[in-house]
Amino acid sequence: MVPAGKGGNQSLYVGATFSDFDPDYGYQRLYGIGAFADYNLTPRLGAEAEVRFHRFNQLANIHEDNYLIGPKYNYRHNRYVFFAKGLVGLGYFNFPLNAAHGSYLDVALGGGLDYRLTRRIYLRGEYEYQIWPGFVGPPDPTPIPLQNRPNGLTPNGFSIGASYRIF
């Protein structure tokens, strides 16, 4: 029997990340910070919510932000937790020279590894591929040739970070 308030196999993690992403617009990579929360219903199945703000290394004020949530699958082996996730939410894009900005559907597929450093602290490395199917930019006065995207936008990149197990 599980004591009241322990939640059985359920667990909650909160963490922070640093990301290196190809924004799929322009020629520069964007770096950013983010936060995430993982709530696991069982040791294998759970959900993740994440936010990312790719605001560093901007060229002409181009930046992207993400607000995503969705299911996550975990596979544990000793101190390692391999995971795959499928998230959906909102992608925010700021166009060159602040000419315009917009919010778009953002679908993300990702996977990675959490390493249990201590009983409550985990280190994370992951890759994420995003699809923004409705992205079509306005005419762009700058020389960046990627302004009209009939097939959407596909930002992708890597993140590293750490999390803390609440329960």
C-alpha positions in Angstrom: 0.0 0.0 0.0 1.2 3.5 -0.9 1.1 6.2 1.9 -1.4 9.0 1.2 0.2 11.9 -0.7 2.9 9.8 -2.4 1.0 9.2 -5.7 2.3 5.6 -6.4 4.4 5.5 -9.5 3.6 9.1 -10.4 6.5 11.7 -10.5 7.0 15.3 -11.3 10.2 16.9 -12.6 10.9 20.6 -13.3 14.0 21.7 -15.1 15.8 24.3 -17.3 17.7 24.0 -20.6 20.0 25.8 -22.9 19.3 25.3 -26.6 21.2 25.6 -29.9 18.7 25.7 -32.8 18.7 26.2 -36.5 15.6 28.5 -37.0 15.2 27.5 -40.6 15.1 31.2 -41.5 18.2 33.2 -42.3 21.8 32.0 -41.9 22.4 32.2 -38.1 21.8 29.7 -35.3 19.8 30.8 -32.4 20.6 30.1 -28.8 18.1 30.2 -26.0 16.9 29.2 -22.5 13.9 27.2 -21.6 12.0 25.5 -18.8 10.1 22.2 -18.8 8.0 20.1 -16.5 7.5 16.3 -16.8 4.6 14.6 -15.1 4.8 10.8 -15.3 1.7 8.8 -14.6 3.7 5.5 -14.7 7.4 4.9 -15.0 7.0 4.7 -18.8 4.2 7.1 -19.7 3.8 10.8 -19.0 3.5 14.3 -20.4 5.9 17.2 -20.9 5.3 20.9 -21.1 8.1 23.2 -22.3 8.8 26.8 -23.1 11.8 28.0 -25.0 13.0 31.5 -25.8 15.6 31.6 -28.6 16.8 35.1 -28.1 20.6 34.9 -28.3 22.8 35.3 -31.4 20.0 37.2 -33.3 20.6 38.6 -36.7 18.3 41.5 -37.6 16.2 40.7 -34.5 15.0 37.3 -35.9 14.0 35.1 -33.0 11.7 32.2 -32.1 9.8 31.2 -29.0 8.0 27.9 -28.3 5.1 26.9 -25.9 4.5 23.2 -26.2 2.8 20.3 -24.4 2.3 16.6 -25.2 2.9 12.9 -24.4 6.2 11.4 -23.4 7.5 7.8 -23.3 10.3 6.8 -21.0 12.6 3.8 -21.0 14.7 3.4 -17.8 17.9 1.5 -17.5 19.9 1.9 -14.3 20.7 5.6 -14.1 19.6 6.3 -17.7 16.2 7.4 -18.8 15.8 7.3 -22.6 12.8 9.3 -23.8 10.7 10.2 -26.9 8.1 12.9 -27.0 5.5 14.4 -29.3 4.5 17.9 -28.5 2.1 20.5 -29.9 1.5 24.1 -29.2 2.4 27.6 -30.3 5.5 28.9 -32.1 6.2 32.7 -32.0 8.3 34.2 -34.7 9.8 37.7 -34.9 10.6 38.8 -38.5 13.8 40.7 -39.5 14.1 44.2 -38.3 10.9 43.8 -36.3 8.9 44.2 -39.5 6.3 41.8 -38.2 5.7 38.9 -35.8 3.3 36.0 -35.7 2.1 33.0 -33.8 1.9 29.6 -35.6 0.9 26.0 -34.9 4.1 24.2 -33.7 4.4 20.4 -33.8 7.6 19.0 -32.2 9.1 15.5 -32.2 12.0 14.8 -29.9 14.0 12.4 -28.0 16.9 12.3 -25.6 18.5 11.1 -22.4 18.1 12.0 -18.8 20.9 10.9 -16.5 20.2 10.5 -12.8 23.1 12.3 -11.1 21.6 12.1 -7.6 18.3 10.8 -6.1 16.6 14.1 -7.2 18.8 15.7 -9.8 18.9 14.6 -13.5 21.0 15.9 -16.4 19.4 16.1 -19.8 20.5 16.0 -23.5 18.0 16.0 -26.3 17.2 16.7 -29.9 14.0 18.3 -31.2 12.6 18.7 -34.7 9.7 21.1 -35.1 7.2 21.6 -37.9 5.4 24.9 -38.3 3.0 24.0 -41.2 1.2 27.3 -41.5 4.3 29.5 -41.6 4.3 32.0 -44.5 6.2 35.1 -43.9 5.4 38.6 -45.1 7.5 40.1 -47.9 10.9 40.7 -46.5 12.8 44.0 -47.2 16.1 42.4 -46.1 18.3 40.3 -48.3 17.4 37.1 -46.5 15.8 35.0 -49.3 13.6 32.8 -47.1 10.6 35.0 -46.6 7.8 33.0 -48.2 7.7 29.4 -47.0 4.9 27.4 -48.8 5.9 24.2 -46.9 6.2 25.9 -43.5 9.2 26.2 -41.2 11.2 23.4 -39.7 13.4 24.6 -36.8 15.5 21.9 -35.1 18.3 21.7 -32.6 19.8 20.4 -29.4 19.3 21.2 -25.8 21.2 20.4 -22.6 19.9 21.0 -19.1 19.0 19.7 -15.7 15.9 18.8 -13.7 14.8 18.3 -10.1 12.4 15.6 -9.0 9.7 17.1 -6.9 8.0 13.7 -6.0 
